[in-house]
Amino acid sequence: MSTPDSTATEWDPLGPNSPLAEALLILRPKNAAAKFAFSNVVDFLQEQDYNADNTARSHYAKYIWYSDELTADPAVTHLVHSNAYLSSSSPSSSSKERMPSPVPIWTGFYFIDPKVKPLLPSRGWAVGRLSSKSLTLEKPVVDLLLTTSRRNRVARRHACLTFAQETRMACVKVEPRAAATVNNYTIPSSHGGNTAVCAKAENSIAFEDLSYTLEYTNYCRTTEGRQTLEVFLADIYGDDQPTEDALSATPTPNVTTQTIGSYTITGANLIGMGTYGRVKPATGPQGNVVVIKSMVPTRGNLQFVRSKVNMVRSLSRMLEREHQKNVLTCIDVMHMEGKVDEFHLVLEPFVENTLMALPKQSQTHWTKLEIILCDCLQGLSFLHAHNFVHTDIKPPNIGLKNLTRSLVSQTASCPPPARRLTAIILDIDSIIPIPANRTTIPAQPGTNGTIGFHSPEQERTEFDGTADIWALGVCMYRAVFGELPWRFGALGNPWNNMGDGRGIEKIAFHEKYSVVMRKVGEKRCDEMAALLDFIIDSFRFSEAAIESQKQPRPSSAESLRALIGKSEFLKMRAKWQEETGEPPESAQIGLKRPAGQ
């Protein structure tokens, strides 16, 4: 389509009264080759009125806007005359021309509006070269016609522009043996289907020698624009959609977007703090949503931070090798040296919520709490089996993927939904390895963890992985009852061995401890037995005033076996997984099952 009135020089093709008002993306020719190819496409469309009976031409015209007047472009003029000079049989005569005659071209852009659907909505808007065969048959093979010439080396069906299911950002998918580059990232093309995300407000895209700028429109950033995109994706993926919390990490890119290495910070509004640095959601070049933890050591703790980074790398290799999905994993480390050293840890997966997101009014259904507990115990069992202790298990360090907060009071479904609720242990740089030739870690009160979640031995003598079980018990108690089992005053944990005269605090703790045990016992029923029995067992310690609680605290592996053995719900899920052959930790992205958790 062209400008409706040649006198409307100030007319905005993307304005509210324009047919393009609801376009979400603009693909604008950038280099001379792309501009010249675009102009040739317009010439091709104008050869015959596309309102006439020509299906191919009318289809290509749906996604293109061009001005109503030709404009001379210096870069295109130089390109055309350079090509003419190289192909001329008598270059000497061409060289006598001092000023090449201007080459007028049609200017404009391609646009994507989800309401103007492509040939294959599930694949997106195909881009490529004109096919003479398809023209003869009047059957278009692409949506965005980039060129009418083979000279540009663009394939008949070169790539697809679409919106990523996980991020709602624009992305480019190449066809087999086709080449494309997005923001200096070359998309692997050997088998086709590989993707690059457009994570900036203005993205540079090259299809062979044709370069373009892909821009998000202002309409794309509006509520109406997001709803339009949501409807388009719902038609393709059904209920298999990310949660609103997950999408908050990938808003429509703006001009202030920052990059670290090849990663784009997309959730700047979600910056948080970890044990040793800032945490920011980001998007990788292929569209994977990650977390970047930035650590800036001082001169005094540079070696300490290096040792933490090395430990995280080593642990992550183990996690990947054994396909453990319930512990955050480091997939890359960027070390930027200079006046100030910076370490940027790239972590997966991004989790949109933590245990802190559960309502305090104890509204979360017990089946969901069993899922969370089971996942946490699987992650801790892995760590403890490899002689690691987390040391800082608490609600903010238990990540929750695919938690729909409006559905927390509903029972978890079996079979599980397309996007199953999954718990992931976070803050992996707080993990401490048990020293070689030892089975415990010497207590260092006040140097690690969070006091309110410390077990007595973590504050007094020495501790092992069962200290994490105590802390997990505190977390699950809070999830069930909406409050912490105990709080400590200014003096801190009463079991701290750094001071004397803590007798009064210990007496108060034993009194509160008895109240907590009684409260858990009163709530115990058959359906919640597995969950509440874990809480009771997690609070075992040798100096407990209740005789039955003086028994050894179970390990993570023992706790996991006991939980699964007592939970009819977890048994039912395990049976379904065995019958279907689906691994328990599978995210099941892409299967159209119910949206519940």
ABEGO torsion letter per residue (X at the ends): XBBABAABAABBAABAABAAAABABBBBBABAAAAAAAAAAAAAAAABBAABBBAAAAAAAAABBBBABBBBBAAAAAAAAAAAAAABABAAAAAABABBBBBBBBBEBBBBBAABBBABAAAEBBBEBBBAAAAAAGBBABABBABABAAAGBBABABBBBBBAAAGBBBBBBBBGBBBBBGGBBBBAAAEGBBBBBABABBBBBBEABBBBBBBBAAAABAAAAAAAAAAAAAAAEABBBBAAAAAABBBBBAABBBBEABBBABAAABBBBAAEBBBBBBBAAGBBBBBBBBBBBAAAAAAAAAAAAAAAAAAAAAAAAGBAABBBBABBBBBBEABBBBBBBBOBBBABBAAABBAAGABBAAAAAAAAAAAAAAAAAAAAAGBBAGABBAAABBBBGBBAAAAABBBBOBBBABBBBBBBBGAAABBBBBBGBABBBBBBGABEBAAABBAAAAABBBBAAAAAAAAAAAAAAAAAGBBABBBBAAEBAABAABBGAAAAAAAAAAAAAAAAAAAAAABBAAAAAAAAAAAAAABBAABABAAAABBBBBAAAAAAAAAAABAAAAAAAAAAAAAGBBAABAGBGBBBBABX
